[in-house]
Amino acid sequence: MAGIDNIREGMPVLPWLKGVWAMARMAANIRVGEGLLIEYSSGGPLITLGSVVAAAGKAAAAATQIKTFEITHVSSGKVESHDSNSSPTQWDYEVREMVKTAPGYGKWAGKDDKEDFTVTQDPPVGEGYSGAAYNWLEDSNANIANGVGFLNQSIFQNGVDHDGDDYPPGWAMQPLLLGTMHPGVILTVPTYVKSTQYIEECWLFPYNGEDGTCEAPAS
């Protein structure tokens, strides 16, 4: 390749520069298998995804997109996560994936309920997720119950301090309600640390409610 060391006295500079420019452009057009094509032009580098990379990107996007899930089962509460009144603050759930069938409220169906779709409406491809689910906003509640605390406080992840002086007696955190729908994502996780085997989990992210019986005001 032509270079600075090859310039000789009296050599026309413009043709030399054109040669360097042409070779630089050829060297910059790099194809990495089916992965990337990098082309250099006067407008700068243009990077094009090859078929393999593009397909992998679409698969990753599909795996992490937000979907809608209906809660089909709620556990009785995990014994390792509770407040100072021994009320549970963490639950296991089971869900099924839902899809919209028409505009507006109430127009939902399970992705596997093909009988809920009209004759002219094609059901979504695939059966949809059905299985274990967890709530991100319950994830650190076990640490609080064990004295660690979220942000070094006794406040649970729904923002409520059960040890506060004004927390009503007889109240408790509530699980996500059976039959309700929530946004969530499907995560692929190893079956144990450094495992090469994987399973799918659904993770939801709504806030837990609080409920109980209010004391009658003092007369």
PLY file of the C-alpha trace (Angstrom):
ply
format ascii 1.0
element vertex 219
property float x
property float y
property float z
element edge 218
property int vertex1
property int vertex2
end_header
0.00 0.00 0.00
1.21 3.46 -0.82
2.45 5.34 2.19
4.21 8.45 3.35
7.61 6.74 3.01
6.94 6.12 -0.70
6.61 9.79 -1.62
9.51 10.80 -3.80
10.70 14.28 -4.55
8.90 15.68 -7.56
6.12 13.06 -7.39
2.67 14.51 -8.19
0.82 14.62 -4.86
-2.78 14.55 -6.14
-2.60 11.16 -7.93
-0.82 9.68 -4.93
-3.54 10.91 -2.59
-6.24 9.46 -4.88
-4.46 6.09 -4.79
-4.24 6.12 -0.99
-7.92 7.07 -0.78
-9.01 4.24 -3.08
-6.99 1.61 -1.19
-8.25 2.93 2.14
-11.81 2.56 0.95
-11.19 -1.00 -0.22
-9.53 -1.87 3.08
-12.43 -0.36 5.00
-15.08 -2.48 3.28
-14.94 -5.34 5.77
-17.32 -8.30 5.78
-17.25 -10.41 8.92
-18.78 -13.70 7.78
-22.57 -13.43 7.99
-22.24 -10.97 10.85
-21.28 -7.45 9.79
-20.56 -5.51 6.62
-18.69 -2.26 7.22
-18.49 0.02 4.19
-16.66 3.34 4.06
-17.81 6.18 1.83
-17.46 9.92 1.70
-20.34 10.12 4.18
-18.52 7.96 6.73
-18.72 4.29 7.74
-21.91 2.36 7.09
-22.41 -0.73 9.27
-24.93 -3.32 8.05
-26.07 -6.29 10.12
-25.73 -9.63 8.40
-28.51 -12.22 8.48
-27.16 -14.11 11.50
-26.67 -11.02 13.67
-30.00 -9.53 12.61
-31.84 -12.76 13.45
-30.13 -12.97 16.84
-31.06 -9.37 17.58
-34.71 -9.99 16.72
-34.76 -13.10 18.91
-33.25 -11.20 21.85
-35.76 -8.38 21.44
-38.65 -10.85 21.33
-37.39 -12.64 24.43
-37.34 -9.46 26.53
-40.40 -7.62 25.24
-43.09 -6.63 27.72
-46.10 -8.94 27.59
-49.34 -9.27 29.56
-50.02 -12.10 32.02
-53.01 -13.23 34.06
-52.37 -14.64 37.54
-53.79 -18.16 37.78
-52.37 -19.19 41.18
-51.08 -17.43 44.31
-49.04 -19.20 47.00
-49.88 -18.83 50.69
-46.77 -16.70 51.24
-43.10 -17.50 51.64
-42.04 -18.18 55.22
-38.62 -16.57 54.65
-40.19 -13.20 53.84
-42.45 -11.53 56.41
-42.80 -8.35 58.41
-42.43 -7.89 62.17
-46.05 -9.03 62.60
-45.26 -12.32 60.80
-47.39 -11.30 57.80
-45.98 -12.51 54.45
-44.38 -10.01 52.08
-43.37 -12.33 49.23
-45.36 -14.83 47.18
-44.92 -17.31 44.34
-47.31 -17.06 41.41
-48.38 -18.92 38.31
-49.52 -17.06 35.21
-50.67 -17.48 31.63
-49.86 -15.15 28.76
-52.68 -12.94 27.49
-53.31 -11.12 24.19
-55.74 -8.41 23.07
-58.64 -9.58 20.89
-60.32 -6.20 20.29
-60.01 -2.53 21.33
-61.09 -1.32 24.77
-61.54 -2.79 28.24
-62.17 -6.47 28.76
-61.07 -7.60 25.30
-58.42 -10.13 26.34
-57.91 -13.86 25.91
-55.33 -16.41 26.89
-52.85 -16.85 24.07
-53.65 -20.58 24.11
-57.45 -20.02 24.10
-57.93 -20.22 20.35
-61.69 -20.67 20.77
-61.80 -17.04 21.99
-60.75 -15.73 18.57
-63.16 -14.95 15.77
-63.30 -16.90 12.52
-61.58 -14.07 10.65
-58.94 -13.41 13.30
-55.81 -15.51 13.22
-54.62 -16.44 16.73
-51.07 -15.35 17.59
-48.31 -17.76 16.71
-47.35 -20.06 19.58
-49.13 -21.24 22.68
-47.84 -18.49 24.96
-46.12 -18.74 28.33
-47.78 -20.60 31.18
-45.92 -21.29 34.42
-44.02 -19.82 37.37
-43.98 -16.08 37.99
-42.45 -13.70 40.52
-42.81 -10.00 41.34
-39.79 -7.70 41.04
-41.29 -5.43 43.71
-41.26 -8.30 46.19
-37.72 -9.42 45.40
-35.93 -7.53 48.19
-38.69 -7.93 50.77
-37.00 -11.03 52.22
-33.90 -8.94 52.98
-36.01 -6.43 54.90
-37.62 -9.25 56.88
-34.14 -10.53 57.73
-32.98 -7.15 59.01
-31.04 -6.00 55.94
-33.55 -3.49 54.67
-34.09 -1.82 51.31
-31.71 1.16 51.10
-30.85 0.43 54.77
-34.42 1.20 55.82
-37.35 -0.88 57.02
-39.43 0.25 54.03
-40.70 -2.55 51.79
-40.45 -2.27 48.03
-44.02 -1.03 47.68
-42.92 2.05 49.67
-44.67 1.17 52.93
-42.91 1.03 56.32
-44.61 -1.68 58.37
-42.63 -0.70 61.47
-43.70 2.92 61.30
-45.61 4.36 64.24
-48.57 5.20 62.01
-48.88 1.78 60.30
-52.39 0.57 61.26
-52.62 -2.51 63.50
-54.26 -5.43 61.74
-53.04 -4.34 58.30
-50.74 -6.37 56.02
-49.22 -6.38 52.56
-51.39 -8.11 49.97
-50.30 -10.48 47.19
-51.13 -9.78 43.56
-54.74 -10.85 43.20
-55.83 -14.05 41.51
-57.30 -13.37 38.07
-55.72 -9.92 37.66
-53.53 -9.02 34.67
-50.11 -7.40 34.86
-47.23 -6.49 32.53
-44.12 -8.64 32.71
-41.21 -10.19 30.84
-39.91 -13.72 30.30
-36.35 -14.30 31.51
-34.15 -17.28 30.67
-32.22 -18.26 33.80
-29.74 -21.05 34.66
-31.12 -23.84 36.84
-28.30 -23.10 39.31
-25.14 -20.97 39.41
-22.87 -21.70 36.39
-25.32 -24.27 35.08
-25.50 -24.89 31.34
-29.18 -25.78 31.59
-31.82 -23.07 31.53
-35.48 -22.54 32.36
-37.92 -19.70 31.71
-39.40 -17.51 34.45
-41.97 -14.75 34.24
-41.21 -11.57 36.21
-43.99 -9.07 36.87
-43.59 -5.53 38.23
-46.77 -4.14 39.86
-46.87 -2.67 43.37
-48.41 -4.74 46.16
-51.40 -3.25 47.93
-51.97 -2.95 51.67
-55.22 -3.85 53.37
-56.76 -4.54 56.76
-59.45 -3.51 59.21
-59.42 0.07 60.42
-60.01 0.71 64.09
-63.08 2.69 64.99
-62.26 6.29 65.93
-62.15 7.02 69.65
-65.38 8.53 70.90
0 1
1 2
2 3
3 4
4 5
5 6
6 7
7 8
8 9
9 10
10 11
11 12
12 13
13 14
14 15
15 16
16 17
17 18
18 19
19 20
20 21
21 22
22 23
23 24
24 25
25 26
26 27
27 28
28 29
29 30
30 31
31 32
32 33
33 34
34 35
35 36
36 37
37 38
38 39
39 40
40 41
41 42
42 43
43 44
44 45
45 46
46 47
47 48
48 49
49 50
50 51
51 52
52 53
53 54
54 55
55 56
56 57
57 58
58 59
59 60
60 61
61 62
62 63
63 64
64 65
65 66
66 67
67 68
68 69
69 70
70 71
71 72
72 73
73 74
74 75
75 76
76 77
77 78
78 79
79 80
80 81
81 82
82 83
83 84
84 85
85 86
86 87
87 88
88 89
89 90
90 91
91 92
92 93
93 94
94 95
95 96
96 97
97 98
98 99
99 100
100 101
101 102
102 103
103 104
104 105
105 106
106 107
107 108
108 109
109 110
110 111
111 112
112 113
113 114
114 115
115 116
116 117
117 118
118 119
119 120
120 121
121 122
122 123
123 124
124 125
125 126
126 127
127 128
128 129
129 130
130 131
131 132
132 133
133 134
134 135
135 136
136 137
137 138
138 139
139 140
140 141
141 142
142 143
143 144
144 145
145 146
146 147
147 148
148 149
149 150
150 151
151 152
152 153
153 154
154 155
155 156
156 157
157 158
158 159
159 160
160 161
161 162
162 163
163 164
164 165
165 166
166 167
167 168
168 169
169 170
170 171
171 172
172 173
173 174
174 175
175 176
176 177
177 178
178 179
179 180
180 181
181 182
182 183
183 184
184 185
185 186
186 187
187 188
188 189
189 190
190 191
191 192
192 193
193 194
194 195
195 196
196 197
197 198
198 199
199 200
200 201
201 202
202 203
203 204
204 205
205 206
206 207
207 208
208 209
209 210
210 211
211 212
212 213
213 214
214 215
215 216
216 217
217 218
